[in-house]
């Protein structure tokens, strides 16, 4: 799994790709504590789906 995080703008963009390069998720997050918490939870969920399909 690969993760791209565009840090240069607000809101920030996050893209998650599988090992074959297929985009499996993409979203914007606000530069707030809540935005980061939601993103970390979403990334954790994506990781668990990749590890335990």
C-alpha distance matrix in Angstrom:
0.0 3.8 6.8 10.3 13.3 16.7 19.1 22.2 23.5 24.4 22.8 19.4 16.6 13.0 10.5 7.0 5.7 4.5 5.2 8.6 8.5 9.6 9.8 9.4 11.0 13.2 16.0 18.6 19.5 22.9 23.7 25.1 24.6 24.0 21.4 19.4 19.9 18.7 15.5 14.7 15.6 13.5 10.3 11.6 12.1 8.7 7.5 10.7 10.3 7.3 9.5 12.7 12.8
3.8 0.0 3.8 6.8 10.1 13.3 15.8 18.8 20.3 21.5 20.2 16.6 13.9 10.5 8.2 5.8 5.1 6.3 7.0 9.6 8.1 9.8 9.3 10.0 10.7 11.8 14.5 16.6 17.6 20.9 21.4 23.3 23.2 22.9 20.0 18.0 19.2 18.2 14.6 14.3 16.0 13.8 10.5 12.7 13.8 10.5 9.9 13.5 13.3 10.8 13.0 16.3 16.3
6.8 3.8 0.0 3.8 6.5 10.0 12.3 15.5 16.8 17.9 16.5 12.9 10.5 7.1 5.7 4.6 6.3 8.9 10.5 12.8 10.5 11.4 9.7 10.2 9.5 9.6 11.6 13.2 14.0 17.2 17.6 19.6 19.8 19.6 16.5 14.6 16.2 15.3 11.6 11.7 13.8 11.7 8.7 11.6 13.0 10.2 10.3 14.1 14.3 12.6 14.9 17.9 18.1
10.3 6.8 3.8 0.0 3.8 6.6 9.4 12.1 13.6 15.1 14.1 10.5 8.0 5.6 5.1 6.5 8.3 11.5 13.1 14.7 11.6 12.6 10.5 11.8 10.6 9.3 10.8 11.7 12.8 15.7 16.0 18.6 19.5 19.5 16.1 14.5 16.9 16.1 12.3 13.3 15.8 13.6 11.2 14.6 16.0 13.3 13.9 17.6 17.7 16.2 18.7 21.6 21.6
13.3 10.1 6.5 3.8 0.0 3.8 5.9 9.1 10.4 11.8 11.0 7.2 5.8 4.6 6.6 8.9 11.6 14.9 16.7 18.4 15.3 15.9 13.3 14.2 12.0 9.9 10.0 9.6 10.0 12.5 12.4 15.2 16.3 16.7 13.3 11.7 14.6 14.2 10.6 11.9 14.9 13.2 11.3 14.8 16.5 14.6 15.4 19.0 19.5 18.6 20.8 23.6 23.8
16.7 13.3 10.0 6.6 3.8 0.0 3.8 5.8 7.0 9.1 9.0 5.5 5.0 6.4 8.6 11.8 14.2 17.8 19.6 20.8 17.4 17.9 15.1 16.5 14.1 11.2 10.6 9.3 10.0 11.8 11.7 15.0 17.0 17.5 14.0 13.2 16.5 16.1 12.9 14.8 17.7 16.0 14.7 18.3 19.8 18.0 19.1 22.6 22.9 22.1 24.5 27.2 27.2
19.1 15.8 12.3 9.4 5.9 3.8 0.0 3.8 5.8 7.8 8.5 5.5 7.3 8.9 11.8 14.6 17.4 20.8 22.5 24.0 20.8 21.4 18.6 19.6 17.0 14.1 12.8 10.7 10.1 10.8 9.5 12.9 14.9 16.2 13.0 12.0 15.6 16.0 13.1 14.7 18.0 17.1 15.9 19.1 21.1 19.8 20.7 24.1 24.9 24.2 26.3 29.0 29.5
22.2 18.8 15.5 12.1 9.1 5.8 3.8 0.0 3.8 7.1 8.8 7.1 9.1 11.6 14.3 17.5 20.0 23.5 25.2 26.3 22.8 23.5 20.7 22.2 19.5 16.3 14.9 12.4 12.3 12.3 11.0 14.7 17.2 18.6 15.5 15.0 18.8 19.0 16.4 18.3 21.5 20.5 19.5 22.8 24.6 23.3 24.3 27.7 28.3 27.6 29.8 32.6 32.8
23.5 20.3 16.8 13.6 10.4 7.0 5.8 3.8 0.0 3.8 5.7 5.6 8.2 11.5 14.5 18.0 20.7 24.4 26.5 27.4 23.9 23.9 20.8 22.0 19.0 15.4 13.4 10.3 10.3 9.9 9.3 13.1 16.2 17.1 13.9 14.4 18.1 17.9 15.8 18.4 21.2 20.0 19.7 23.1 24.5 23.4 24.9 28.1 28.5 28.3 30.7 33.1 33.1
24.4 21.5 17.9 15.1 11.8 9.1 7.8 7.1 3.8 0.0 2.9 5.0 8.4 11.7 15.1 18.5 21.6 25.3 27.7 28.8 25.4 25.0 21.6 22.2 18.8 15.2 12.4 8.8 8.1 6.7 6.6 10.2 13.6 14.2 11.2 12.5 16.0 15.7 14.3 17.2 19.6 18.6 19.0 22.3 23.5 22.9 24.7 27.6 28.0 28.3 30.7 32.8 32.8
22.8 20.2 16.5 14.1 11.0 9.0 8.5 8.8 5.7 2.9 0.0 3.8 6.7 9.9 13.3 16.6 19.9 23.4 26.2 27.3 23.9 23.2 19.6 19.9 16.4 12.8 9.7 6.0 5.5 4.8 6.3 9.5 12.7 12.6 9.3 11.0 14.3 13.5 12.1 15.3 17.4 16.2 16.9 20.2 21.1 20.6 22.7 25.4 25.7 26.2 28.7 30.6 30.5
19.4 16.6 12.9 10.5 7.2 5.5 5.5 7.1 5.6 5.0 3.8 0.0 3.8 6.7 10.3 13.5 16.7 20.3 22.8 24.1 20.8 20.4 17.0 17.5 14.2 10.8 8.5 5.5 5.3 6.4 7.1 10.5 13.0 13.1 9.5 9.9 13.4 12.7 10.4 13.3 15.8 14.4 14.4 17.8 19.0 18.1 19.8 22.8 23.2 23.3 25.8 27.9 28.0
16.6 13.9 10.5 8.0 5.8 5.0 7.3 9.1 8.2 8.4 6.7 3.8 0.0 3.8 6.8 10.3 13.3 17.0 19.7 20.6 17.3 16.7 13.3 13.9 10.8 7.4 5.9 4.4 6.3 9.0 10.5 13.5 15.5 15.0 11.2 11.5 14.5 13.0 10.2 13.1 15.3 13.1 12.8 16.5 17.3 15.7 17.7 20.9 20.7 20.7 23.4 25.5 25.2
13.0 10.5 7.1 5.6 4.6 6.4 8.9 11.6 11.5 11.7 9.9 6.7 3.8 0.0 3.8 6.8 10.1 13.6 16.3 17.7 14.6 14.2 10.8 11.1 8.2 5.6 5.5 6.2 7.6 10.9 12.3 14.6 15.8 15.1 11.5 11.0 13.4 11.8 8.4 10.8 12.8 10.3 9.5 13.3 14.0 12.2 14.0 17.2 17.2 16.9 19.7 21.9 21.6
10.5 8.2 5.7 5.1 6.6 8.6 11.8 14.3 14.5 15.1 13.3 10.3 6.8 3.8 0.0 3.8 6.6 10.2 13.1 14.0 11.0 10.3 7.1 7.9 5.9 4.3 6.7 8.9 11.0 14.5 16.1 18.3 19.3 18.4 14.9 14.2 16.1 14.2 10.8 12.7 14.2 11.1 9.8 13.5 13.7 11.0 12.9 16.2 15.4 14.7 17.8 20.1 19.4
7.0 5.8 4.6 6.5 8.9 11.8 14.6 17.5 18.0 18.5 16.6 13.5 10.3 6.8 3.8 0.0 3.8 6.9 10.0 11.5 9.1 8.5 5.9 5.7 5.1 6.2 9.2 11.9 13.5 17.1 18.5 20.3 20.6 19.6 16.5 15.4 16.5 14.6 11.3 12.2 13.3 10.1 8.2 11.3 11.3 8.1 9.6 12.9 12.0 11.0 14.1 16.4 15.8
5.7 5.1 6.3 8.3 11.6 14.2 17.4 20.0 20.7 21.6 19.9 16.7 13.3 10.1 6.6 3.8 0.0 3.8 6.7 7.7 5.4 5.3 4.3 5.3 7.0 8.9 12.3 15.2 17.2 20.8 22.2 24.1 24.4 23.4 20.3 19.1 20.2 18.3 15.0 15.7 16.5 13.4 11.2 13.8 13.5 9.7 10.7 13.8 12.3 10.4 13.7 16.1 15.0
4.5 6.3 8.9 11.5 14.9 17.8 20.8 23.5 24.4 25.3 23.4 20.3 17.0 13.6 10.2 6.9 3.8 0.0 3.8 5.4 5.4 5.5 6.5 6.6 9.4 12.1 15.5 18.6 20.3 24.0 25.3 27.0 26.9 25.8 23.0 21.6 22.1 20.3 17.3 17.3 17.7 14.8 12.5 14.1 13.5 9.7 10.0 12.5 10.7 8.0 11.2 13.5 12.3
5.2 7.0 10.5 13.1 16.7 19.6 22.5 25.2 26.5 27.7 26.2 22.8 19.7 16.3 13.1 10.0 6.7 3.8 0.0 3.8 5.5 7.5 9.6 10.3 13.1 15.5 18.9 21.8 23.4 26.9 27.9 29.6 29.4 28.7 25.9 24.2 24.8 23.3 20.2 19.8 20.4 17.9 15.1 16.4 16.3 12.6 11.9 14.3 12.9 9.5 11.7 14.5 13.6
8.6 9.6 12.8 14.7 18.4 20.8 24.0 26.3 27.4 28.8 27.3 24.1 20.6 17.7 14.0 11.5 7.7 5.4 3.8 0.0 3.8 5.7 9.0 10.5 13.7 16.0 19.7 22.7 24.8 28.4 29.7 31.7 31.9 30.9 27.9 26.5 27.4 25.6 22.4 22.5 23.1 20.1 17.8 19.4 18.8 15.1 15.0 17.2 15.2 12.1 14.8 17.0 15.4
8.5 8.1 10.5 11.6 15.3 17.4 20.8 22.8 23.9 25.4 23.9 20.8 17.3 14.6 11.0 9.1 5.4 5.4 5.5 3.8 0.0 3.8 6.4 8.9 11.6 13.2 16.9 19.7 22.0 25.5 26.8 29.0 29.5 28.7 25.5 24.3 25.5 23.7 20.4 21.0 21.8 18.8 16.5 18.8 18.4 14.6 15.0 17.8 15.9 13.3 16.3 18.7 17.2
9.6 9.8 11.4 12.6 15.9 17.9 21.4 23.5 23.9 25.0 23.2 20.4 16.7 14.2 10.3 8.5 5.3 5.5 7.5 5.7 3.8 0.0 3.8 6.2 9.3 11.3 15.1 18.3 20.9 24.6 26.4 28.4 29.0 27.7 24.5 23.8 24.8 22.5 19.5 20.5 20.8 17.4 15.9 18.2 17.1 13.4 14.7 17.1 14.6 12.7 16.2 18.0 15.9
9.8 9.3 9.7 10.5 13.3 15.1 18.6 20.7 20.8 21.6 19.6 17.0 13.3 10.8 7.1 5.9 4.3 6.5 9.6 9.0 6.4 3.8 0.0 3.8 5.8 7.6 11.4 14.6 17.3 20.9 22.9 25.0 25.7 24.2 21.0 20.6 21.7 19.2 16.3 17.8 18.2 14.6 13.5 16.3 15.2 11.7 13.7 16.2 14.0 12.9 16.5 18.2 16.4
9.4 10.0 10.2 11.8 14.2 16.5 19.6 22.2 22.0 22.2 19.9 17.5 13.9 11.1 7.9 5.7 5.3 6.6 10.3 10.5 8.9 6.2 3.8 0.0 3.8 7.2 10.7 14.3 16.6 20.3 22.5 24.0 24.3 22.5 19.6 19.3 19.8 17.1 14.6 15.9 15.6 11.9 11.3 13.7 12.0 8.6 11.2 13.3 10.8 10.4 14.2 15.4 13.5
11.0 10.7 9.5 10.6 12.0 14.1 17.0 19.5 19.0 18.8 16.4 14.2 10.8 8.2 5.9 5.1 7.0 9.4 13.1 13.7 11.6 9.3 5.8 3.8 0.0 3.8 7.0 10.6 12.9 16.6 19.0 20.5 21.0 19.1 16.0 16.0 16.8 13.9 11.5 13.4 13.3 9.5 9.5 12.5 11.0 8.4 11.5 13.7 12.0 12.3 15.8 17.0 15.6
13.2 11.8 9.6 9.3 9.9 11.2 14.1 16.3 15.4 15.2 12.8 10.8 7.4 5.6 4.3 6.2 8.9 12.1 15.5 16.0 13.2 11.3 7.6 7.2 3.8 0.0 3.8 7.3 10.0 13.7 16.1 18.0 19.1 17.4 14.0 14.4 15.9 13.1 10.6 13.2 13.8 10.3 10.5 14.0 13.3 11.0 14.0 16.6 15.3 15.6 18.9 20.4 19.3
16.0 14.5 11.6 10.8 10.0 10.6 12.8 14.9 13.4 12.4 9.7 8.5 5.9 5.5 6.7 9.2 12.3 15.5 18.9 19.7 16.9 15.1 11.4 10.7 7.0 3.8 0.0 3.8 6.6 10.2 13.0 14.8 16.2 14.3 10.9 11.9 13.6 10.8 8.8 12.2 12.8 9.8 10.9 14.4 13.9 12.7 15.6 18.0 17.3 18.1 21.1 22.5 21.7
18.6 16.6 13.2 11.7 9.6 9.3 10.7 12.4 10.3 8.8 6.0 5.5 4.4 6.2 8.9 11.9 15.2 18.6 21.8 22.7 19.7 18.3 14.6 14.3 10.6 7.3 3.8 0.0 3.8 6.8 9.7 11.9 13.9 12.5 8.9 10.4 12.8 10.6 8.9 12.6 13.8 11.6 12.7 16.2 16.3 15.5 18.1 20.7 20.4 21.1 23.9 25.5 25.0
19.5 17.6 14.0 12.8 10.0 10.0 10.1 12.3 10.3 8.1 5.5 5.3 6.3 7.6 11.0 13.5 17.2 20.3 23.4 24.8 22.0 20.9 17.3 16.6 12.9 10.0 6.6 3.8 0.0 3.8 6.5 8.2 10.2 9.0 5.3 7.0 9.7 8.2 7.0 10.5 12.1 10.9 12.1 15.2 15.9 15.8 18.1 20.4 20.9 21.8 24.2 25.7 25.8
22.9 20.9 17.2 15.7 12.5 11.8 10.8 12.3 9.9 6.7 4.8 6.4 9.0 10.9 14.5 17.1 20.8 24.0 26.9 28.4 25.5 24.6 20.9 20.3 16.6 13.7 10.2 6.8 3.8 0.0 3.8 5.4 8.4 7.8 4.9 7.4 10.2 9.7 9.4 12.5 14.2 13.8 15.1 17.9 18.9 19.2 21.2 23.5 24.2 25.2 27.4 28.9 29.2
23.7 21.4 17.6 16.0 12.4 11.7 9.5 11.0 9.3 6.6 6.3 7.1 10.5 12.3 16.1 18.5 22.2 25.3 27.9 29.7 26.8 26.4 22.9 22.5 19.0 16.1 13.0 9.7 6.5 3.8 0.0 3.8 7.0 8.3 6.1 7.0 10.4 11.1 10.6 12.8 15.3 15.5 16.2 18.7 20.3 20.7 22.2 24.6 25.8 26.5 28.3 30.2 30.8
25.1 23.3 19.6 18.6 15.2 15.0 12.9 14.7 13.1 10.2 9.5 10.5 13.5 14.6 18.3 20.3 24.1 27.0 29.6 31.7 29.0 28.4 25.0 24.0 20.5 18.0 14.8 11.9 8.2 5.4 3.8 0.0 3.8 5.3 5.0 6.3 8.6 9.9 10.6 12.4 14.3 15.3 16.5 18.4 20.0 21.1 22.5 24.4 25.9 27.1 28.6 30.1 31.0
24.6 23.2 19.8 19.5 16.3 17.0 14.9 17.2 16.2 13.6 12.7 13.0 15.5 15.8 19.3 20.6 24.4 26.9 29.4 31.9 29.5 29.0 25.7 24.3 21.0 19.1 16.2 13.9 10.2 8.4 7.0 3.8 0.0 3.8 5.5 5.3 6.1 8.7 9.9 10.7 12.4 14.3 15.4 16.6 18.5 20.0 21.1 22.7 24.6 25.9 27.0 28.4 29.7
24.0 22.9 19.6 19.5 16.7 17.5 16.2 18.6 17.1 14.2 12.6 13.1 15.0 15.1 18.4 19.6 23.4 25.8 28.7 30.9 28.7 27.7 24.2 22.5 19.1 17.4 14.3 12.5 9.0 7.8 8.3 5.3 3.8 0.0 3.8 5.5 5.1 6.1 8.5 9.9 10.6 12.2 14.2 15.3 16.5 18.3 19.9 21.2 22.7 24.5 25.8 26.8 27.8
21.4 20.0 16.5 16.1 13.3 14.0 13.0 15.5 13.9 11.2 9.3 9.5 11.2 11.5 14.9 16.5 20.3 23.0 25.9 27.9 25.5 24.5 21.0 19.6 16.0 14.0 10.9 8.9 5.3 4.9 6.1 5.0 5.5 3.8 0.0 3.8 5.5 5.3 6.2 8.7 10.1 10.6 12.3 14.3 15.4 16.5 18.3 20.1 21.3 22.7 24.4 25.7 26.4
19.4 18.0 14.6 14.5 11.7 13.2 12.0 15.0 14.4 12.5 11.0 9.9 11.5 11.0 14.2 15.4 19.1 21.6 24.2 26.5 24.3 23.8 20.6 19.3 16.0 14.4 11.9 10.4 7.0 7.4 7.0 6.3 5.3 5.5 3.8 0.0 3.8 5.5 5.0 6.1 8.6 9.7 10.4 12.2 14.1 15.2 16.3 18.3 20.0 21.0 22.3 24.0 25.1
19.9 19.2 16.2 16.9 14.6 16.5 15.6 18.8 18.1 16.0 14.3 13.4 14.5 13.4 16.1 16.5 20.2 22.1 24.8 27.4 25.5 24.8 21.7 19.8 16.8 15.9 13.6 12.8 9.7 10.2 10.4 8.6 6.1 5.1 5.5 3.8 0.0 3.8 5.4 5.2 6.3 8.6 10.0 10.6 12.4 14.4 15.4 16.7 18.6 20.2 21.1 22.4 23.7
18.7 18.2 15.3 16.1 14.2 16.1 16.0 19.0 17.9 15.7 13.5 12.7 13.0 11.8 14.2 14.6 18.3 20.3 23.3 25.6 23.7 22.5 19.2 17.1 13.9 13.1 10.8 10.6 8.2 9.7 11.1 9.9 8.7 6.1 5.3 5.5 3.8 0.0 3.8 5.5 5.1 6.1 8.6 9.9 10.6 12.3 14.2 15.4 16.7 18.6 20.0 21.0 21.7
15.5 14.6 11.6 12.3 10.6 12.9 13.1 16.4 15.8 14.3 12.1 10.4 10.2 8.4 10.8 11.3 15.0 17.3 20.2 22.4 20.4 19.5 16.3 14.6 11.5 10.6 8.8 8.9 7.0 9.4 10.6 10.6 9.9 8.5 6.2 5.0 5.4 3.8 0.0 3.8 5.4 5.0 6.1 8.5 9.7 10.4 12.1 14.2 15.3 16.5 18.3 19.8 20.5
14.7 14.3 11.7 13.3 11.9 14.8 14.7 18.3 18.4 17.2 15.3 13.3 13.1 10.8 12.7 12.2 15.7 17.3 19.8 22.5 21.0 20.5 17.8 15.9 13.4 13.2 12.2 12.6 10.5 12.5 12.8 12.4 10.7 9.9 8.7 6.1 5.2 5.5 3.8 0.0 3.8 5.4 5.1 6.1 8.6 9.8 10.4 12.3 14.3 15.3 16.3 18.0 19.4
15.6 16.0 13.8 15.8 14.9 17.7 18.0 21.5 21.2 19.6 17.4 15.8 15.3 12.8 14.2 13.3 16.5 17.7 20.4 23.1 21.8 20.8 18.2 15.6 13.3 13.8 12.8 13.8 12.1 14.2 15.3 14.3 12.4 10.6 10.1 8.6 6.3 5.1 5.4 3.8 0.0 3.8 5.5 5.0 6.2 8.7 9.9 10.6 12.5 14.4 15.3 16.2 17.5
13.5 13.8 11.7 13.6 13.2 16.0 17.1 20.5 20.0 18.6 16.2 14.4 13.1 10.3 11.1 10.1 13.4 14.8 17.9 20.1 18.8 17.4 14.6 11.9 9.5 10.3 9.8 11.6 10.9 13.8 15.5 15.3 14.3 12.2 10.6 9.7 8.6 6.1 5.0 5.4 3.8 0.0 3.8 5.4 5.1 6.3 8.6 10.0 10.7 12.6 14.4 15.3 15.8
10.3 10.5 8.7 11.2 11.3 14.7 15.9 19.5 19.7 19.0 16.9 14.4 12.8 9.5 9.8 8.2 11.2 12.5 15.1 17.8 16.5 15.9 13.5 11.3 9.5 10.5 10.9 12.7 12.1 15.1 16.2 16.5 15.4 14.2 12.3 10.4 10.0 8.6 6.1 5.1 5.5 3.8 0.0 3.8 5.4 5.0 6.1 8.6 9.9 10.6 12.3 14.1 14.9
11.6 12.7 11.6 14.6 14.8 18.3 19.1 22.8 23.1 22.3 20.2 17.8 16.5 13.3 13.5 11.3 13.8 14.1 16.4 19.4 18.8 18.2 16.3 13.7 12.5 14.0 14.4 16.2 15.2 17.9 18.7 18.4 16.6 15.3 14.3 12.2 10.6 9.9 8.5 6.1 5.0 5.4 3.8 0.0 3.8 5.5 5.1 6.2 8.7 9.9 10.5 11.9 13.6
12.1 13.8 13.0 16.0 16.5 19.8 21.1 24.6 24.5 23.5 21.1 19.0 17.3 14.0 13.7 11.3 13.5 13.5 16.3 18.8 18.4 17.1 15.2 12.0 11.0 13.3 13.9 16.3 15.9 18.9 20.3 20.0 18.5 16.5 15.4 14.1 12.4 10.6 9.7 8.6 6.2 5.1 5.4 3.8 0.0 3.8 5.4 5.2 6.3 8.8 10.0 10.4 11.3
8.7 10.5 10.2 13.3 14.6 18.0 19.8 23.3 23.4 22.9 20.6 18.1 15.7 12.2 11.0 8.1 9.7 9.7 12.6 15.1 14.6 13.4 11.7 8.6 8.4 11.0 12.7 15.5 15.8 19.2 20.7 21.1 20.0 18.3 16.5 15.2 14.4 12.3 10.4 9.8 8.7 6.3 5.0 5.5 3.8 0.0 3.8 5.5 5.2 6.4 8.8 10.0 10.2
7.5 9.9 10.3 13.9 15.4 19.1 20.7 24.3 24.9 24.7 22.7 19.8 17.7 14.0 12.9 9.6 10.7 10.0 11.9 15.0 15.0 14.7 13.7 11.2 11.5 14.0 15.6 18.1 18.1 21.2 22.2 22.5 21.1 19.9 18.3 16.3 15.4 14.2 12.1 10.4 9.9 8.6 6.1 5.1 5.4 3.8 0.0 3.8 5.4 5.1 6.2 8.4 9.8
10.7 13.5 14.1 17.6 19.0 22.6 24.1 27.7 28.1 27.6 25.4 22.8 20.9 17.2 16.2 12.9 13.8 12.5 14.3 17.2 17.8 17.1 16.2 13.3 13.7 16.6 18.0 20.7 20.4 23.5 24.6 24.4 22.7 21.2 20.1 18.3 16.7 15.4 14.2 12.3 10.6 10.0 8.6 6.2 5.2 5.5 3.8 0.0 3.8 5.4 5.1 5.7 7.7
10.3 13.3 14.3 17.7 19.5 22.9 24.9 28.3 28.5 28.0 25.7 23.2 20.7 17.2 15.4 12.0 12.3 10.7 12.9 15.2 15.9 14.6 14.0 10.8 12.0 15.3 17.3 20.4 20.9 24.2 25.8 25.9 24.6 22.7 21.3 20.0 18.6 16.7 15.3 14.3 12.5 10.7 9.9 8.7 6.3 5.2 5.4 3.8 0.0 3.8 5.6 5.3 5.1
7.3 10.8 12.6 16.2 18.6 22.1 24.2 27.6 28.3 28.3 26.2 23.3 20.7 16.9 14.7 11.0 10.4 8.0 9.5 12.1 13.3 12.7 12.9 10.4 12.3 15.6 18.1 21.1 21.8 25.2 26.5 27.1 25.9 24.5 22.7 21.0 20.2 18.6 16.5 15.3 14.4 12.6 10.6 9.9 8.8 6.4 5.1 5.4 3.8 0.0 3.8 5.7 5.7
9.5 13.0 14.9 18.7 20.8 24.5 26.3 29.8 30.7 30.7 28.7 25.8 23.4 19.7 17.8 14.1 13.7 11.2 11.7 14.8 16.3 16.2 16.5 14.2 15.8 18.9 21.1 23.9 24.2 27.4 28.3 28.6 27.0 25.8 24.4 22.3 21.1 20.0 18.3 16.3 15.3 14.4 12.3 10.5 10.0 8.8 6.2 5.1 5.6 3.8 0.0 3.8 6.2
12.7 16.3 17.9 21.6 23.6 27.2 29.0 32.6 33.1 32.8 30.6 27.9 25.5 21.9 20.1 16.4 16.1 13.5 14.5 17.0 18.7 18.0 18.2 15.4 17.0 20.4 22.5 25.5 25.7 28.9 30.2 30.1 28.4 26.8 25.7 24.0 22.4 21.0 19.8 18.0 16.2 15.3 14.1 11.9 10.4 10.0 8.4 5.7 5.3 5.7 3.8 0.0 3.8
12.8 16.3 18.1 21.6 23.8 27.2 29.5 32.8 33.1 32.8 30.5 28.0 25.2 21.6 19.4 15.8 15.0 12.3 13.6 15.4 17.2 15.9 16.4 13.5 15.6 19.3 21.7 25.0 25.8 29.2 30.8 31.0 29.7 27.8 26.4 25.1 23.7 21.7 20.5 19.4 17.5 15.8 14.9 13.6 11.3 10.2 9.8 7.7 5.1 5.7 6.2 3.8 0.0
